[in-house]
Structures are given as C-alpha cells and as structure tokens.
Amino acid sequence: MLSLKNGVLHFVHPSLSIPCFRHGQALRMGTAGNSTRMRPRIHSFPVMAGGAQVKVMESIIGDIAKDRSKVPKVVLKRGKTQLFRGGNPMVYSGAIDRVVGRPPPVAGDLVMVTDGAEQPIAWGVYNPLSMFAVRIMQTEDEARREPECVLNMETLLLSRFSAARKLRKTLGLPSDHTNVFRLVNSEGDRLSGLIVDVLGEQVVVASSAAWVERHRSTIELAVGKAIKTSHVSWRPSVEILKEEGLQVSTSEDSSLDSASDVIGDFEVVENGVRYLASLDGQKTGFYADQRDSRLLLRSLASGSSVLDLCCYSGGFALNAALGGASYITGKHIFLTILI
C-alpha cells in the first residue's frame, strides 16, 4: 500500500499481512476465527520518478543530533506519539516506555523524544524527578521551520523571545498607557516553566522548572539581548521547584547586574492606572497576567459595591473605582504586602 505525504512516498511493510478493517479496527488476516489486531508499520524510502530519485524526508532533529555526542532518547509508549507530535508541551512520566542513553540524562539535559522505533518527533529538556519528565522545546515540524534552533538552547530562546515580543506588539504592548505586561507566559509561548514579566524598566524572570534553573545564565543573557536591557531580576518559585527535585531559596534571587537593583517601590502604569510595584513583592512584583480582567471589572462596576480580597496592589479595587463603583473594600491577609 503506497501513499504520498509531505513529498515522501510511504508503504506498508511487506512482511505484514494486508490489513482489513472492521468496525474501525485494523485486523491481521488469518484463518477463520483467528484474526488478530495489527498496526501496520509505515516506512519511508527513496523511489525513482521519471529517472530522478525522490529524496526521503528524514528527521531533522535526528540528523542534527548525529553531530552531537550521545544525545539521549526518551522513547514513548505505544499510542502516545501523536499526542506530543501534535504539540502537547509536556511529556508525563507515565507516557515514557524507556530512556536510552549512557550515562542516563539528568535534570536539565537536552533529549530527543521518539516514537517506539526511536524515530525523533521532538526535542526538549529532561527531568527524571518531575511528573513532567520532558518539557518539549520543538516538535519535528517546528524544527523544520527553524533548524538553527534544534538542540541549541540560546538560539531557541532568542527566537521564542522575539516571537513573544512581536505578539505583544500586535496587542499594543507596551504603550503610553501600559508599560507593565507579561512577555513570556510559560506554555503559552512554548517555554514551559518560564515566565518573564516586564515592569516598566525592570524585567523579572520567574522560574518554576528545573531546566530554567539549569540554563539560568543562558536565559538571562537571551532576555537581555531580546529586550535590550541589563535590568533582569530572578525569582525562583521555591515550592514548585521542590516538586522538580530542586532546593532553592529566595536568597538566591539576583539581578543580571548591579545597575538593576531597585531600592523600594517604583511606578508602573497599566490601562492608564498608576501603581507602585516592588521587586520584593509577591510573584514577580505585579500580577501582570490580570490586566484584561481588571479592565473588564472597570466596565462592570458602575453603581456596585465591590470587595477586593487579596487585593495586593489594589488593581481590581482601583479599576472598580474608575468604573464608578459606589463602595469598595480592599483586604489582604498580610499587612506587609500592601503597597
């Protein structure tokens, strides 16, 4: 059985019996009452067409990995391949059949993700101690579009940061009335475990994955190049990183250089509202992911009584006031957090 897909001619392996289908299931033809389920093996091979050889489409990830020494393989269980080929960003440990490589990969190592025949479908970063055993960086399709990024963390980060900036620019960020926003939103920007918030002149990296800590210096430099700033602060998510098998403390927070040290509070603006932010505050110092929700509340608050619990910098309360709320209460559990 032949088929042409993406310029490659495929055929069913001749060693397998011809499949027939009944009720949506592929069966191996056999004697009456002795049919068994089968999954035909599909292979690609070069053929002659009009005297010219048709080139086989091989894995770009596997091809580049040949030039690297001992890139480990994470082999998926049967039936799991399509889920991750289609773009699922995280490979759970339960989806893995085996890990091929000596010595075995450790947290933060780059690995190939393969099907059962050990053909690469993606590459990512490995962590044997996490339920998210592999966080995928590129699928095979993505690798074909950007082969320069394959198994190259710095180049990949620069590409992803550039794409993230272009996307925010189409959303009008930053602007005269908003200079605080989320530049990188973890899986949303194909960088699972990494968050980058822009707070005016400051950039804050929030780390919640072992690979982010392992590649910290590369990330800091890539952020500095992409945003053209040296004001980069590092905020590890201590409790989440424990689940990644790492023991870190907030005392390890630091900035890319001493020029980025900000003493006390500093001003940012979001949808025309001025706030005081602090690099010593919660999360990255400002809940930049709630911008649209705060603006929505402003449009709904007219004449209402509003209770803003865990108000932090008062984002919802202030927008309710601008929206014409008749009565507003803001409350936070820790007095020291109130700005």
Backbone hydrogen bonds, N-H to C=O, Kabsch-Sander energy under -0.5 kcal/mol:
donor,donor_aa,acceptor,acceptor_aa,energy
3,S,10,H,-1.8
5,K,3,S,-0.5
5,K,8,V,-2.5
8,V,5,K,-1.8
10,H,3,S,-3.4
11,F,43,H,-1.8
12,V,1,M,-1.3
13,H,41,R,-2.0
16,L,13,H,-1.9
20,C,27,L,-1.3
22,R,25,Q,-2.0
25,Q,22,R,-1.6
27,L,20,C,-2.4
28,R,36,T,-4.3
29,M,18,I,-0.6
29,M,27,L,-0.5
34,N,31,T,-2.5
36,T,28,R,-0.8
38,M,26,A,-1.5
43,H,11,F,-1.9
45,F,9,L,-1.2
49,A,47,V,-0.5
49,A,52,A,-3.2
52,A,49,A,-1.7
54,V,47,V,-3.1
55,K,53,Q,-0.5
58,E,56,V,-1.0
63,D,59,S,-2.2
64,I,60,I,-2.2
65,A,61,I,-2.3
66,K,62,G,-1.0
67,D,64,I,-1.4
68,R,65,A,-1.5
70,K,68,R,-0.7
73,K,100,V,-2.8
74,V,112,M,-3.3
75,V,73,K,-0.7
75,V,98,R,-2.7
76,L,114,T,-2.4
77,K,95,A,-2.7
80,K,77,K,-2.0
84,F,80,K,-1.0
84,F,81,T,-0.8
85,R,81,T,-2.3
86,G,82,Q,-2.0
87,G,84,F,-1.0
88,N,83,L,-1.6
91,V,134,V,-3.4
92,Y,90,M,-0.7
93,S,131,M,-1.6
95,A,92,Y,-2.0
96,I,93,S,-1.5
97,D,75,V,-3.0
98,R,75,V,-1.5
100,V,73,K,-3.2
101,G,99,V,-0.5
108,G,126,Y,-3.3
109,D,106,V,-2.3
111,V,124,G,-2.5
112,M,72,P,-2.7
113,V,122,A,-3.0
114,T,74,V,-2.6
114,T,112,M,-0.5
115,D,119,Q,-2.0
118,E,115,D,-2.1
121,I,113,V,-3.3
122,A,113,V,-1.5
123,W,138,Q,-2.4
124,G,111,V,-2.4
125,V,135,R,-2.1
126,Y,109,D,-2.6
127,N,133,A,-2.5
130,S,127,N,-1.2
133,A,91,V,-1.0
133,A,131,M,-1.2
134,V,91,V,-1.6
135,R,125,V,-2.2
136,I,89,P,-2.4
136,I,134,V,-0.7
137,M,123,W,-2.6
138,Q,123,W,-1.9
140,E,121,I,-2.3
143,A,139,T,-2.4
144,R,140,E,-1.7
145,R,141,D,-1.3
146,E,142,E,-2.0
149,C,146,E,-1.8
150,V,147,P,-1.2
152,N,149,C,-2.0
156,L,152,N,-2.4
157,L,153,M,-2.7
158,L,154,E,-2.3
159,S,155,T,-2.0
160,R,156,L,-2.7
161,F,157,L,-2.9
162,S,158,L,-2.1
163,A,159,S,-2.3
164,A,160,R,-2.4
165,R,161,F,-2.3
166,K,162,S,-2.1
167,L,163,A,-2.1
168,R,164,A,-2.3
169,K,165,R,-2.2
170,T,166,K,-1.7
171,L,167,L,-0.8
171,L,168,R,-0.5
172,G,169,K,-1.6
173,L,168,R,-2.5
175,S,178,T,-3.0
178,T,175,S,-0.6
179,N,269,V,-2.8
180,V,269,V,-0.7
181,F,198,V,-2.0
183,L,181,F,-0.7
183,L,196,V,-2.3
184,V,196,V,-1.9
186,S,194,L,-2.0
188,G,185,N,-2.2
189,D,186,S,-1.8
190,R,187,E,-1.8
191,L,186,S,-2.3
194,L,191,L,-2.0
195,I,206,A,-1.9
196,V,184,V,-1.8
197,D,204,V,-2.7
198,V,181,F,-3.1
199,L,197,D,-0.6
199,L,202,Q,-3.3
200,G,179,N,-2.5
200,G,198,V,-0.6
202,Q,199,L,-2.3
203,V,231,H,-2.4
204,V,197,D,-2.9
205,V,233,S,-3.2
206,A,195,I,-3.0
206,A,204,V,-0.5
207,S,205,V,-0.6
207,S,235,R,-1.8
208,S,193,G,-2.2
212,V,209,A,-0.6
213,E,209,A,-1.4
214,R,210,A,-2.6
215,H,211,W,-2.3
216,R,213,E,-1.2
219,I,215,H,-2.4
220,E,216,R,-2.9
221,L,217,S,-2.0
222,A,218,T,-2.3
223,V,219,I,-2.8
224,G,220,E,-2.2
225,K,221,L,-2.1
226,A,222,A,-2.7
227,I,223,V,-2.6
228,K,224,G,-0.9
229,T,224,G,-1.2
232,V,230,S,-1.5
233,S,203,V,-3.0
233,S,231,H,-0.5
234,W,254,S,-2.6
235,R,205,V,-3.3
237,S,207,S,-3.2
238,V,236,P,-1.3
241,L,237,S,-2.6
242,K,238,V,-1.3
243,E,239,E,-0.9
243,E,240,I,-0.6
244,E,240,I,-0.6
245,G,242,K,-1.6
246,L,241,L,-2.7
248,V,246,L,-0.6
252,E,249,S,-2.1
253,D,250,T,-1.8
256,L,232,V,-2.4
257,D,230,S,-0.5
260,S,257,D,-1.8
261,D,258,S,-1.5
263,I,261,D,-0.5
264,G,262,V,-0.5
266,F,277,A,-2.5
268,V,275,Y,-2.2
270,E,273,V,-2.5
272,G,177,H,-2.8
273,V,270,E,-2.4
275,Y,268,V,-2.9
277,A,266,F,-3.4
277,A,275,Y,-0.6
278,S,285,G,-0.8
281,G,278,S,-1.6
285,G,282,Q,-3.3
288,A,286,F,-2.0
290,Q,287,Y,-1.6
291,R,288,A,-0.9
294,R,290,Q,-2.4
295,L,291,R,-1.9
296,L,292,D,-2.2
297,L,293,S,-2.1
298,R,294,R,-1.7
299,S,295,L,-1.3
300,L,296,L,-0.8
300,L,297,L,-1.0
301,A,297,L,-1.3
303,G,324,G,-2.8
304,S,301,A,-2.6
306,V,304,S,-0.5
306,V,327,Y,-3.2
308,D,306,V,-0.5
308,D,329,T,-3.6
309,L,307,L,-0.8
310,C,331,K,-1.2
311,C,308,D,-0.5
311,C,331,K,-1.9
314,G,311,C,-2.9
315,G,311,C,-0.7
318,L,314,G,-2.9
319,N,315,G,-1.6
320,A,316,F,-2.3
321,A,317,A,-2.1
322,L,318,L,-2.2
323,G,319,N,-1.5
324,G,321,A,-1.4
325,A,320,A,-2.3
326,S,304,S,-1.6
327,Y,304,S,-1.5
329,T,306,V,-2.5
331,K,308,D,-2.7
335,L,333,I,-0.5
337,I,334,F,-1.1
338,L,334,F,-0.8
338,L,335,L,-0.7
339,I,312,Y,-0.8
